[in-house]
Amino acid sequence: MITKRFLFLFILWSSFCTAQDYVQTNRPNYTRPFQKYNDSLRKRNFFISVAFGIAYPTGEYGSKDTAHNFMIIGPDSTNAKGFANLGFHANISAGVFISKHVGVMGKFALDYNTFDVSTLNAYVNGLNYQYTLNEPFYIKQYMLGLFGNFKTNPTTTIWLQGMAGLISANFPAFTVTINTYNFDFNLEDANVFAYSLGLGCEKMISHSTGFLFNLTYTGSELVYPTMSYNRYYNPPPYTQNTPVTMAFGSLDFTIGVVFHL
């Protein structure tokens, strides 16, 4: 009798386990697609991105204040105000993860901003001279640093970056017309240390590609080593060896594409 009861309980237990295995095996796994998605991303250790956007000038670079501006004839010839307008920014970045959330990256960027010569000429209109700008600002950035990468959901990632490096910045060549005489001025390019801080949001559109929205601030103290000019009726150039300084800042908002490799 005991043997029959034991046999009956064993058959009942076996049937229950078989049913459980069937349910576990055949139940739809709604999280599996996202799990595959995240596993796929974790295996991609490299990324490269290309982005374009606007460059908003800040600091003396964007200032239209003429006080202590070397372009205004007066006692201060060593400080510059950039009179820079809203401009264009482009960059290409690449990086590698060294842990789940942190990695190292490099970036090359270019800012293009025109010079607000009309505002400058409006100020000096009564001073018997005026300016003609012959080129815009070109600011090249060569940066290296760290980034952080944190997922908020399966398709959204927050990016943080802190970088440092060198920038090469021209100051637009300009001509000053005083009465009937023209003077051409040129400053040597500034090649100086700079830093940048960035915050971005990535929206994935496939397992390896996403749109990246990024806000970055780059700052530096530009030092233009020398200044020279030519006067048309007196060809030999004059060189001033006093450096011209200008505080540079650019707030860049970009939209780009990032590829996980």
C-alpha positions in Angstrom: 0.0 0.0 0.0 2.8 2.4 0.9 4.6 1.4 -2.3 1.5 2.3 -4.4 1.1 5.6 -2.6 4.8 6.5 -3.1 4.5 5.5 -6.8 1.4 7.7 -7.2 3.1 10.8 -5.5 6.2 10.2 -7.6 4.2 10.2 -10.9 2.3 13.3 -9.7 5.5 15.2 -8.8 7.1 14.2 -12.2 4.1 15.5 -14.1 4.2 18.8 -12.2 7.9 19.3 -13.0 7.4 18.5 -16.6 4.6 21.0 -16.8 6.8 23.7 -15.1 9.6 23.0 -17.6 7.2 23.3 -20.5 6.0 26.7 -19.2 9.5 28.0 -18.5 10.7 26.8 -22.0 7.8 28.0 -24.0 6.9 31.3 -22.2 7.5 34.3 -24.4 10.6 36.2 -23.1 9.7 39.8 -23.6 13.0 41.1 -22.1 15.2 39.0 -24.4 15.3 41.4 -27.3 16.5 44.2 -25.0 19.0 41.9 -23.3 20.5 41.0 -26.7 20.6 44.7 -27.5 22.5 45.5 -24.4 24.9 42.5 -24.7 25.6 43.6 -28.3 26.5 47.1 -27.2 28.8 45.9 -24.3 30.8 43.9 -26.8 31.5 47.0 -28.9 34.6 48.7 -27.3 35.2 51.4 -29.8 33.2 54.4 -31.1 33.6 57.1 -33.7 31.3 60.1 -34.1 30.9 63.0 -36.5 28.9 66.1 -35.5 27.9 69.6 -36.7 26.2 72.5 -35.0 26.5 76.1 -33.8 29.4 77.8 -32.0 28.3 80.6 -29.6 31.3 82.8 -28.7 31.8 83.8 -25.1 34.4 85.8 -23.1 36.5 88.5 -24.8 36.2 86.4 -28.0 32.5 87.2 -28.3 32.7 90.7 -26.6 31.8 93.8 -28.6 33.0 96.1 -25.8 35.7 98.4 -27.2 37.3 99.2 -23.8 40.9 98.1 -23.7 40.7 96.9 -27.3 44.0 97.1 -29.2 42.1 97.8 -32.4 40.9 101.1 -31.0 43.8 103.6 -31.3 44.8 104.4 -27.8 47.1 103.4 -24.9 46.2 99.7 -24.7 47.5 97.7 -27.6 47.9 94.3 -25.9 44.3 93.3 -25.2 41.8 92.1 -27.9 38.0 91.9 -28.1 36.9 89.4 -30.7 33.6 90.9 -31.9 32.8 87.3 -33.0 29.4 86.4 -34.3 27.4 83.2 -33.9 29.2 80.6 -35.9 29.6 77.1 -37.1 31.1 74.1 -35.3 32.2 70.7 -36.6 34.1 67.8 -35.0 35.1 64.2 -35.3 35.7 62.1 -32.2 36.9 58.6 -31.5 37.3 56.6 -28.3 37.8 53.3 -26.6 36.2 51.9 -23.4 38.6 51.0 -20.6 35.8 49.9 -18.3 32.0 49.4 -18.5 31.3 53.1 -18.2 34.6 55.0 -18.7 37.0 55.4 -21.6 39.6 57.6 -23.3 38.8 59.7 -26.4 40.3 62.1 -28.9 38.7 64.9 -30.8 39.5 67.3 -33.7 37.1 70.3 -34.0 36.8 73.5 -36.0 34.9 76.7 -35.1 34.2 79.2 -37.8 32.9 82.7 -36.7 32.7 85.9 -38.6 33.9 89.2 -37.2 31.2 91.9 -36.5 33.0 94.7 -38.3 29.9 96.8 -38.8 29.5 97.2 -35.0 33.2 98.1 -34.7 33.0 100.7 -37.5 29.8 102.2 -36.0 31.9 102.9 -32.9 34.9 104.4 -34.6 32.8 106.3 -37.2 33.7 109.7 -35.8 37.4 108.9 -35.4 38.4 109.4 -39.0 39.3 105.7 -39.6 37.5 102.5 -40.4 38.2 98.7 -40.6 37.9 96.2 -43.4 38.1 92.5 -42.3 39.7 90.2 -44.7 38.9 86.8 -43.1 36.8 85.1 -40.3 38.0 83.4 -37.2 39.2 79.8 -37.6 39.6 77.9 -34.3 41.1 74.4 -34.6 41.0 72.1 -31.5 43.1 69.0 -30.9 41.8 67.5 -27.7 42.4 64.3 -25.6 40.6 63.2 -22.4 38.1 60.9 -20.7 34.5 60.2 -21.2 31.7 58.6 -19.2 28.9 56.6 -20.7 25.8 55.7 -18.7 22.6 54.1 -20.0 19.3 55.4 -18.7 17.2 52.8 -20.7 17.9 50.3 -23.4 18.0 53.0 -26.2 19.2 56.1 -24.3 22.7 56.9 -23.1 24.2 59.9 -21.3 27.7 61.0 -22.3 30.1 63.1 -20.2 33.5 64.3 -21.3 36.4 66.2 -19.9 39.3 67.0 -22.3 42.4 69.1 -22.6 44.7 69.9 -25.5 45.9 72.5 -27.9 44.0 75.0 -30.0 45.3 77.0 -33.0 43.5 80.3 -33.5 43.9 83.0 -36.0 42.9 86.6 -35.5 41.3 87.9 -38.7 43.6 90.0 -40.9 42.3 93.5 -41.2 42.9 96.8 -43.0 42.6 100.1 -41.3 41.9 103.1 -43.5 43.0 106.4 -41.9 42.1 109.4 -44.1 43.4 108.2 -47.5 46.1 105.8 -46.2 45.6 102.0 -45.8 47.4 99.8 -43.3 47.2 96.0 -43.4 47.5 94.2 -40.1 48.3 90.6 -39.4 48.7 88.7 -36.1 50.5 85.4 -35.8 48.3 82.4 -34.9 47.8 81.6 -31.3 48.8 78.0 -30.4 47.8 77.5 -26.7 46.5 75.1 -24.1 42.7 74.7 -23.9 40.2 72.6 -22.0 36.6 71.4 -22.7 33.7 70.0 -20.8 30.8 68.2 -22.5 27.3 66.7 -21.8 25.5 64.6 -24.4 22.5 62.3 -25.0 22.6 59.5 -27.4 19.4 57.8 -28.9 20.1 54.5 -30.5 18.6 53.8 -33.9 20.2 50.4 -34.4 22.5 48.0 -32.6 25.6 50.0 -33.7 24.4 53.5 -34.5 22.9 56.4 -32.7 22.1 60.1 -32.9 24.2 62.2 -30.4 23.1 65.6 -29.1 25.9 67.3 -27.4 26.6 70.6 -25.5 30.3 71.4 -25.0 32.2 74.4 -23.6 35.8 75.1 -24.6 37.9 77.7 -22.9 41.4 79.1 -23.3 43.6 82.3 -23.0 44.7 83.1 -26.6 48.1 84.8 -26.9 49.0 86.1 -30.4 52.8 86.4 -30.2 53.5 89.3 -32.6 51.7 91.8 -34.8 52.9 93.3 -38.1 51.5 95.8 -40.6 52.2 97.1 -44.1 51.4 100.6 -45.2 50.7 100.7 -48.9 52.8 103.7 -49.6 55.7 102.4 -47.5 56.2 98.7 -48.3 58.7 97.7 -45.5 56.7 96.0 -42.8 56.6 97.0 -39.2 56.6 94.3 -36.5 55.4 94.8 -32.9 56.8 92.2 -30.6 54.3 92.8 -27.8 51.9 89.9 -27.5 48.1 90.5 -27.9 45.9 88.4 -25.5 42.2 87.5 -25.7 40.1 85.2 -23.4 38.5 82.6 -25.6 35.3 80.7 -24.9 32.9 78.8 -27.2 29.7 77.1 -26.3 29.0 74.5 -29.0 25.7 72.7 -29.5 26.0 69.8 -32.0 23.9 67.0 -33.5 25.8 64.0 -34.9 26.0 60.3 -35.5 28.0 57.9 -33.4 29.0 54.5 -34.6 29.9 51.7 -32.1 32.5 49.4 -33.6 
